[in-house]
Amino acid sequence: MSIGIQEIILILAVALLLFGAKRIPEIARAFGRASYEFKKAKQTIQKEAEELTDAIKNEEENQEV
């Protein structure tokens, strides 16, 4: 089940009526910034998780020796 071109046009028309032509670019920029921040936070969390995993593996190796 996907959104067709007619549904996209309808959504854009409703957004234009609700927010006006001047507010649409501002909203799009805000969504873009939020998406960037989310991706940045996700990468940071993944990096920290990998570092913790490596630290645990190193700790286990040191205990075995």
DSSP file (Angstrom, degrees, kcal/mol; ACC not computed):
  #  RESIDUE AA STRUCTURE BP1 BP2  ACC     N-H-->O    O-->H-N    N-H-->O    O-->H-N    TCO  KAPPA ALPHA  PHI   PSI    X-CA   Y-CA   Z-CA
    1    1 A M              0   0    0      0, 0.0     2,-0.3     0, 0.0     0, 0.0   0.000 360.0 360.0 360.0 110.2    0.0    0.0    0.0
    2    2 A S        -     0   0    0      0, 0.0     2,-0.5     0, 0.0     0, 0.0  -0.800 360.0-101.4-122.2 163.8    1.8    3.1   -1.2
    3    3 A I        -     0   0    0     -2,-0.3     2,-0.1     4,-0.0     0, 0.0  -0.725  39.1-147.3 -86.0 128.3    0.8    6.8   -1.6
    4    4 A G     >  -     0   0    0     -2,-0.5     4,-1.9     1,-0.1     5,-0.1  -0.281  29.3 -97.3 -87.9 177.3    0.0    7.7   -5.2
    5    5 A I  H  > S+     0   0    0      1,-0.2     4,-2.3     2,-0.2     5,-0.2   0.845 122.0  55.9 -65.0 -35.1    0.6   11.0   -6.9
    6    6 A Q  H  > S+     0   0    0      1,-0.2     4,-2.2     2,-0.2    -1,-0.2   0.909 107.7  48.0 -65.4 -41.5   -3.0   12.1   -6.3
    7    7 A E  H  > S+     0   0    0      2,-0.2     4,-2.5     1,-0.2    -1,-0.2   0.895 111.0  51.2 -66.1 -39.3   -2.7   11.6   -2.6
    8    8 A I  H  X S+     0   0    0     -4,-1.9     4,-2.5     2,-0.2    -2,-0.2   0.920 110.5  48.6 -63.3 -44.0    0.6   13.6   -2.5
    9    9 A I  H  X S+     0   0    0     -4,-2.3     4,-2.3     2,-0.2    -1,-0.2   0.902 111.7  50.2 -62.5 -41.3   -0.9   16.5   -4.4
   10   10 A L  H  X S+     0   0    0     -4,-2.2     4,-2.4     2,-0.2    -2,-0.2   0.918 110.9  48.6 -63.5 -44.1   -3.9   16.5   -2.0
   11   11 A I  H  X S+     0   0    0     -4,-2.5     4,-2.5     1,-0.2    -2,-0.2   0.918 112.6  48.3 -62.7 -43.6   -1.6   16.5    1.0
   12   12 A L  H  X S+     0   0    0     -4,-2.5     4,-2.4     2,-0.2    -1,-0.2   0.886 111.0  50.7 -64.3 -39.3    0.5   19.4   -0.5
   13   13 A A  H  X S+     0   0    0     -4,-2.3     4,-2.2     2,-0.2    -2,-0.2   0.916 111.6  47.2 -65.1 -43.3   -2.7   21.4   -1.3
   14   14 A V  H  X S+     0   0    0     -4,-2.4     4,-2.6     2,-0.2    -2,-0.2   0.914 112.2  50.2 -64.7 -42.4   -4.0   21.0    2.2
   15   15 A A  H  X>S+     0   0    0     -4,-2.5     4,-2.8     1,-0.2     5,-0.5   0.910 109.9  51.1 -61.5 -42.0   -0.6   21.9    3.7
   16   16 A L  H  X5S+     0   0    0     -4,-2.4     4,-1.7     1,-0.2    -1,-0.2   0.899 112.4  46.1 -62.4 -41.3   -0.6   25.0    1.5
   17   17 A L  H  <5S+     0   0    0     -4,-2.2    -2,-0.2     2,-0.2    -1,-0.2   0.891 117.2  43.8 -68.1 -39.6   -4.0   26.0    2.6
   18   18 A L  H  <5S+     0   0    0     -4,-2.6    -2,-0.2    -5,-0.2    -3,-0.2   0.921 129.4  21.1 -72.7 -44.2   -3.3   25.4    6.3
   19   19 A F  H  <5S-     0   0    0     -4,-2.8     4,-0.4    -5,-0.2    -3,-0.2   0.701  99.8-129.1-103.6 -22.6    0.1   27.0    6.5
   20   20 A G     X< -     0   0    0     -4,-1.7     4,-1.2    -5,-0.5     3,-0.3   0.021  32.6 -77.4  86.4 160.6    0.4   29.4    3.6
   21   21 A A  T  4 S+     0   0    0      1,-0.2    -1,-0.1     2,-0.2    -4,-0.1   0.786 126.8  53.5 -68.0 -29.0    3.1   29.8    1.0
   22   22 A K  T  > S+     0   0    0      1,-0.2     4,-0.6     2,-0.1    -1,-0.2   0.825 108.4  48.5 -76.7 -31.1    5.5   31.6    3.3
   23   23 A R  H  > S+     0   0    0     -4,-0.4     4,-2.4    -3,-0.3     5,-0.2   0.738  93.2  75.7 -82.9 -23.4    5.4   29.1    6.1
   24   24 A I  H  X S+     0   0    0     -4,-1.2     4,-2.5     1,-0.2     5,-0.2   0.922  96.8  46.1 -58.6 -49.1    6.0   26.0    3.9
   25   25 A P  H  > S+     0   0    0      0, 0.0     4,-2.4     0, 0.0    -1,-0.2   0.882 112.4  52.1 -62.8 -35.3    9.8   26.6    3.4
   26   26 A E  H  X S+     0   0    0     -4,-0.6     4,-2.1     2,-0.2    -2,-0.2   0.916 111.3  46.3 -64.2 -42.8   10.2   27.4    7.0
   27   27 A I  H  X S+     0   0    0     -4,-2.4     4,-2.4     2,-0.2    -1,-0.2   0.900 111.4  51.9 -65.8 -41.4    8.6   24.1    8.0
   28   28 A A  H  X S+     0   0    0     -4,-2.5     4,-2.2    -5,-0.2    -2,-0.2   0.905 109.9  49.1 -63.4 -41.3   10.6   22.2    5.4
   29   29 A R  H  X S+     0   0    0     -4,-2.4     4,-2.6     2,-0.2    -1,-0.2   0.902 110.0  51.7 -63.8 -40.6   13.9   23.6    6.8
   30   30 A A  H  X S+     0   0    0     -4,-2.1     4,-2.4     1,-0.2    -2,-0.2   0.913 110.6  47.9 -63.4 -42.4   12.8   22.7   10.4
   31   31 A F  H  X S+     0   0    0     -4,-2.4     4,-2.4     2,-0.2    -1,-0.2   0.894 111.3  51.7 -64.5 -39.0   12.1   19.1    9.3
   32   32 A G  H  X S+     0   0    0     -4,-2.2     4,-2.2     2,-0.2    -2,-0.2   0.917 111.1  46.6 -63.2 -44.4   15.5   19.0    7.5
   33   33 A R  H  X S+     0   0    0     -4,-2.6     4,-2.6     2,-0.2    -2,-0.2   0.910 112.6  50.2 -64.0 -42.2   17.3   20.2   10.6
   34   34 A A  H  X S+     0   0    0     -4,-2.4     4,-2.3     1,-0.2    -2,-0.2   0.903 110.5  49.8 -64.0 -40.8   15.4   17.8   12.8
   35   35 A S  H  X S+     0   0    0     -4,-2.4     4,-2.4     2,-0.2    -1,-0.2   0.910 111.3  49.3 -63.3 -42.4   16.3   14.9   10.5
   36   36 A Y  H  X S+     0   0    0     -4,-2.2     4,-2.5     2,-0.2    -2,-0.2   0.928 111.9  47.8 -62.4 -46.1   20.0   15.9   10.5
   37   37 A E  H  X S+     0   0    0     -4,-2.6     4,-2.6     1,-0.2    -1,-0.2   0.886 111.1  51.8 -63.5 -38.7   20.1   16.1   14.3
   38   38 A F  H  X S+     0   0    0     -4,-2.3     4,-2.5     2,-0.2    -1,-0.2   0.934 111.4  46.3 -63.5 -45.9   18.3   12.7   14.5
   39   39 A K  H  X S+     0   0    0     -4,-2.4     4,-2.3     2,-0.2    -2,-0.2   0.896 112.5  51.2 -63.3 -39.9   20.9   11.1   12.2
   40   40 A K  H  X S+     0   0    0     -4,-2.5     4,-2.1     2,-0.2    -2,-0.2   0.923 112.0  46.0 -63.4 -45.1   23.7   12.7   14.1
   41   41 A A  H  X S+     0   0    0     -4,-2.6     4,-2.4     2,-0.2    -2,-0.2   0.888 111.2  53.4 -64.9 -39.1   22.4   11.5   17.4
   42   42 A K  H  X S+     0   0    0     -4,-2.5     4,-2.4     1,-0.2    -2,-0.2   0.915 109.5  47.8 -62.6 -43.5   21.9    8.0   15.9
   43   43 A Q  H  X S+     0   0    0     -4,-2.3     4,-2.4     2,-0.2    -1,-0.2   0.892 111.0  51.4 -64.8 -39.4   25.5    7.9   14.7
   44   44 A T  H  X S+     0   0    0     -4,-2.1     4,-2.4     2,-0.2    -2,-0.2   0.918 111.0  47.5 -63.4 -43.9   26.8    9.0   18.1
   45   45 A I  H  X S+     0   0    0     -4,-2.4     4,-2.4     2,-0.2    -2,-0.2   0.909 111.7  50.4 -64.8 -42.3   24.8    6.3   19.9
   46   46 A Q  H  X S+     0   0    0     -4,-2.4     4,-2.3     2,-0.2    -2,-0.2   0.909 110.8  49.6 -62.3 -41.5   26.0    3.6   17.5
   47   47 A K  H  X S+     0   0    0     -4,-2.4     4,-2.3     1,-0.2    -2,-0.2   0.922 111.6  48.0 -63.2 -44.7   29.6    4.7   17.9
   48   48 A E  H  X S+     0   0    0     -4,-2.4     4,-2.4     1,-0.2    -1,-0.2   0.887 110.6  52.1 -63.6 -38.9   29.2    4.6   21.7
   49   49 A A  H  X S+     0   0    0     -4,-2.4     4,-2.4     2,-0.2    -1,-0.2   0.908 109.8  48.8 -64.5 -41.7   27.6    1.2   21.6
   50   50 A E  H  X S+     0   0    0     -4,-2.3     4,-2.6     2,-0.2    -2,-0.2   0.904 110.8  50.7 -63.6 -41.4   30.5   -0.1   19.4
   51   51 A E  H  X S+     0   0    0     -4,-2.3     4,-2.3     2,-0.2    -2,-0.2   0.903 111.3  48.0 -63.4 -41.1   33.0    1.3   21.9
   52   52 A L  H  X S+     0   0    0     -4,-2.4     4,-2.4     2,-0.2    -2,-0.2   0.905 111.1  50.8 -65.7 -41.1   31.3   -0.3   24.8
   53   53 A T  H  X S+     0   0    0     -4,-2.4     4,-2.3     1,-0.2    -2,-0.2   0.923 111.7  47.7 -61.6 -44.7   31.1   -3.6   23.0
   54   54 A D  H  X S+     0   0    0     -4,-2.6     4,-2.5     1,-0.2    -1,-0.2   0.896 110.8  51.6 -63.0 -40.4   34.8   -3.4   22.2
   55   55 A A  H  X S+     0   0    0     -4,-2.3     4,-2.2     2,-0.2    -2,-0.2   0.896 110.0  49.0 -64.2 -40.3   35.6   -2.5   25.8
   56   56 A I  H  X S+     0   0    0     -4,-2.4     4,-2.4     2,-0.2    -2,-0.2   0.917 111.3  49.4 -65.4 -43.2   33.6   -5.5   27.1
   57   57 A K  H  X S+     0   0    0     -4,-2.3     4,-2.3     1,-0.2    -2,-0.2   0.917 111.8  48.7 -62.4 -42.6   35.4   -7.9   24.7
   58   58 A N  H  X S+     0   0    0     -4,-2.5     4,-2.2     1,-0.2    -1,-0.2   0.888 110.4  51.6 -63.8 -39.3   38.8   -6.5   25.8
   59   59 A E  H  X S+     0   0    0     -4,-2.2     4,-1.7     2,-0.2    -2,-0.2   0.908 110.4  48.3 -63.1 -43.3   37.8   -6.9   29.4
   60   60 A E  H  X S+     0   0    0     -4,-2.4     4,-1.6     1,-0.2    -2,-0.2   0.894 111.0  50.7 -65.0 -40.0   36.8  -10.6   28.8
   61   61 A E  H  X S+     0   0    0     -4,-2.3     4,-1.2     1,-0.2    -2,-0.2   0.898 109.6  50.6 -64.6 -40.3   40.0  -11.3   27.0
   62   62 A N  H  < S+     0   0    0     -4,-2.2    -1,-0.2     1,-0.2    -2,-0.2   0.833 108.8  51.8 -67.3 -32.5   42.0   -9.8   29.8
   63   63 A Q  H  < S+     0   0    0     -4,-1.7    -1,-0.2     1,-0.2    -2,-0.2   0.821 106.4  54.5 -73.4 -31.0   40.2  -11.9   32.4
   64   64 A E  H  <        0   0    0     -4,-1.6    -1,-0.2     1,-0.2    -2,-0.2   0.817 360.0 360.0 -71.1 -30.8   40.9  -15.1   30.4
   65   65 A V     <        0   0    0     -4,-1.2    -1,-0.2    -5,-0.1    -2,-0.2   0.478 360.0 360.0 -76.3 360.0   44.7  -14.5   30.3
